[in-house]
Amino acid sequence: MGKKRKRRESGYKAKVALEAVRERKTVSELSSQFSVHSSQIQAWKRTLQERAHEIFEGPTPAKREAAREAELYEQIGRLKMELEWVKKKLPSSTETRRALVEAEHGGLSIRRQCEVLGLPRSSFYYAALPESEEDLCLKRLIDEEYMRHPFFGSRSMVDYLERAGYGVNRKRVQRLMREMGIVAIYPKKTTVPAVGHKIYPYLLRGVKIERVNQVWSTDRRLDRLRFTLRTLSDSVAAVVPAAP
């Protein structure tokens, strides 16, 4: 394997070439001083003499083009980053984005505006169909029955509509009730444990009771009822004076 060629920096080459141009030392002395072959020193000297005038000239057309190209790439990168930031800040609603498109804009086509807004063109051109007469009739019947029986859910509404001669499935009734904002009124779960409260396990689950006095339990609901009645009677006695 041959010896690896040593690469010199441009500043080092310029320093050696300047010493050669000054001619204060011979090429052999410079070769010994800088550890560079004499032919290489002559080549660096010749290059410096031939291209020294470029130092005092302005940038060449190639350099100007390269600088312009670098500036354009920088602008493209910055605009791309700003576009991504704007897309993240846009509202997620399709209707809101559709309102931002300007169909009469002379500089940007609808296709380009949809791309910038992240909106499919099919969503921009989409026009919702009007409500059908059948759906309007079903909604009227559901509303009337809901006013009479507000506890009816989708199943009861399906049964009512079938008795009225309208064969519809439950999913359609659910959709119509959802569009109307109708929800059945019924008792909901109100006992919700507070955060941090300990839930005690039921210790008798799976236990076989086989002998007397194996398990004892108590129920305080009757005591609470007696306490409530006693409190109520005391309050009535305090309000109503005793008979003379």
C-alpha positions in Angstrom: 0.0 0.0 0.0 1.4 3.4 -1.1 2.0 6.3 1.2 -1.0 8.5 1.7 -0.7 11.9 0.0 -0.6 14.8 2.5 -3.3 17.5 1.9 -2.4 21.1 2.5 -4.8 23.8 3.5 -5.3 26.8 1.2 -3.8 29.2 3.7 -0.6 27.1 3.9 -0.4 27.1 0.1 -0.8 30.9 -0.1 1.9 31.4 2.6 4.4 29.2 0.7 3.5 30.8 -2.7 4.1 34.3 -1.3 7.5 33.4 0.0 8.3 32.0 -3.4 7.2 35.2 -5.1 9.3 37.4 -2.8 12.4 35.3 -3.9 14.2 36.0 -0.6 15.1 32.4 -0.5 15.8 29.8 -3.1 13.2 27.1 -4.0 15.5 24.5 -2.3 15.6 26.5 0.9 11.8 26.9 0.9 11.4 23.2 0.2 13.5 22.3 3.3 11.7 24.9 5.4 8.1 23.9 4.6 8.8 20.2 3.7 7.2 20.6 0.3 8.7 19.4 -3.0 10.2 22.1 -5.2 8.0 21.4 -8.2 4.9 21.8 -5.9 6.2 25.2 -4.7 6.7 26.3 -8.4 3.2 25.2 -9.2 1.7 27.2 -6.3 3.8 30.2 -7.2 2.6 30.1 -10.8 -1.0 29.8 -9.7 -0.7 32.8 -7.4 0.8 34.9 -10.2 -1.8 33.9 -12.7 -4.9 34.4 -10.5 -3.8 37.3 -8.2 -5.9 39.8 -10.2 -9.1 37.9 -9.1 -8.6 39.2 -5.6 -9.3 42.8 -6.7 -12.1 41.9 -9.0 -15.8 41.5 -7.9 -17.5 38.2 -7.7 -17.6 36.2 -10.9 -21.0 35.4 -12.5 -20.7 31.8 -11.3 -20.2 33.0 -7.7 -23.0 35.5 -8.0 -25.3 32.7 -9.3 -24.2 30.4 -6.5 -24.9 33.0 -3.9 -28.3 33.8 -5.5 -29.2 30.1 -5.5 -28.2 29.7 -1.9 -30.4 32.7 -1.0 -33.4 31.2 -2.9 -33.0 27.8 -1.2 -32.9 29.6 2.2 -36.1 31.5 1.3 -37.8 28.2 0.2 -36.9 26.5 3.4 -38.2 29.4 5.5 -41.4 29.6 3.6 -42.0 25.9 3.9 -41.5 26.1 7.7 -43.9 29.1 7.9 -46.5 27.2 5.8 -46.3 24.2 8.1 -46.8 26.4 11.1 -49.8 28.1 9.5 -51.4 24.7 8.7 -51.1 23.7 12.4 -52.9 26.9 13.5 -55.7 26.6 11.0 -59.1 25.6 12.4 -60.0 21.9 12.0 -63.5 22.6 10.9 -64.1 21.9 7.2 -66.7 24.6 6.9 -64.3 27.2 8.3 -61.6 26.2 5.8 -64.0 26.3 2.9 -64.9 29.9 3.8 -61.2 30.8 3.5 -61.0 29.8 -0.2 -61.4 32.8 -2.6 -62.8 31.4 -5.8 -62.2 34.7 -7.7 -58.6 35.1 -6.7 -56.5 36.0 -9.7 -53.1 34.9 -8.5 -53.9 31.6 -6.7 -56.0 28.9 -8.2 -58.6 27.0 -6.2 -56.4 23.9 -6.4 -53.4 25.7 -4.9 -55.5 27.4 -2.2 -56.9 24.0 -1.1 -53.4 22.6 -1.0 -52.2 25.4 1.3 -55.2 25.1 3.5 -55.0 21.3 3.7 -58.5 21.0 2.3 -59.5 18.3 -0.3 -61.0 19.9 -3.4 -63.9 17.4 -3.1 -64.7 18.9 0.3 -64.7 22.4 -1.2 -67.0 21.5 -4.1 -69.3 19.4 -1.9 -72.9 20.6 -1.5 -75.1 19.0 1.1 -78.4 17.5 -0.1 -81.6 19.2 1.3 -83.7 17.4 3.9 -86.0 14.9 2.3 -89.8 15.1 2.8 -89.9 11.7 4.5 -87.3 12.7 7.1 -89.2 15.9 7.8 -92.4 13.9 8.3 -90.6 11.4 10.6 -89.1 14.3 12.6 -92.5 15.9 13.1 -94.0 12.6 14.3 -91.0 11.9 16.7 -91.3 15.5 18.1 -95.0 15.1 18.7 -94.6 11.7 20.4 -91.7 13.0 22.5 -93.9 15.9 23.8 -96.4 13.2 24.9 -93.9 10.7 26.2 -90.5 12.4 27.0 -89.1 9.1 28.4 -89.3 7.4 25.0 -85.9 6.3 23.6 -85.0 5.2 20.1 -86.5 1.7 20.6 -89.9 3.0 21.8 -89.9 5.5 19.0 -89.3 2.7 16.5 -92.3 0.8 17.9 -94.5 4.0 17.8 -93.6 4.7 14.2 -94.3 1.1 13.2 -97.7 1.4 14.7 -98.2 4.6 12.8 -97.4 2.8 9.5 -93.7 3.9 9.1 -91.3 1.0 8.9 -87.9 2.5 9.9 -85.0 0.9 11.6 -83.5 2.0 14.9 -80.3 3.6 13.4 -82.3 6.0 11.4 -84.4 7.0 14.4 -81.2 7.5 16.4 -79.8 9.8 13.7 -83.0 11.8 13.5 -83.2 12.2 17.3 -79.6 13.2 17.4 -80.1 15.8 14.8 -83.1 17.1 16.7 -81.3 17.1 20.0 -83.8 14.8 21.6 -82.7 12.5 24.5 -85.0 10.3 26.6 -85.5 11.6 30.1 -84.9 8.8 32.7 -83.3 8.5 36.1 -79.6 8.4 35.7 -76.9 7.3 38.1 -76.3 10.0 40.6 -74.1 8.2 43.2 -70.6 8.8 42.0 -67.7 8.1 44.4 -65.5 11.0 45.1 -61.9 10.9 44.0 -59.7 9.4 46.7 -62.5 7.6 48.6 -61.7 4.1 49.6 -64.0 1.3 48.2 -64.3 -1.4 50.7 -64.6 -5.0 49.3 -67.6 -7.2 50.0 -66.1 -9.8 52.4 -69.0 -12.3 52.1 -68.6 -12.9 48.4 -68.0 -16.6 47.8 -68.2 -17.5 51.5 -70.5 -20.4 52.4 -72.5 -19.9 55.6 -72.7 -23.3 57.2 -73.1 -22.7 61.0 -74.8 -20.5 63.5 -73.2 -17.2 64.4 -70.7 -17.6 61.5 -71.6 -14.2 60.0 -73.0 -11.1 61.6 -74.2 -8.0 59.8 -76.0 -4.8 60.5 -78.2 -2.4 58.6 -78.3 1.3 59.6 -81.0 2.3 57.2 -83.8 1.8 59.8 -81.8 3.8 62.3 -81.5 6.6 59.8 -85.2 6.5 59.1 -86.0 6.7 62.8 -83.6 9.6 63.2 -85.3 11.4 60.3 -88.8 10.9 61.7 -87.7 11.9 65.2 -86.1 15.1 63.8 -89.2 15.8 61.8 -91.5 15.4 64.8 -89.3 17.6 66.9 -89.5 20.3 64.3 -93.3 20.1 64.1 -93.6 20.3 67.9 -91.4 23.4 67.9 -93.5 25.1 65.3 -97.0 24.0 66.5 -97.6 25.1 70.1 -99.0 22.5 72.5 -102.8 22.5 73.2 -103.8 24.2 76.5 
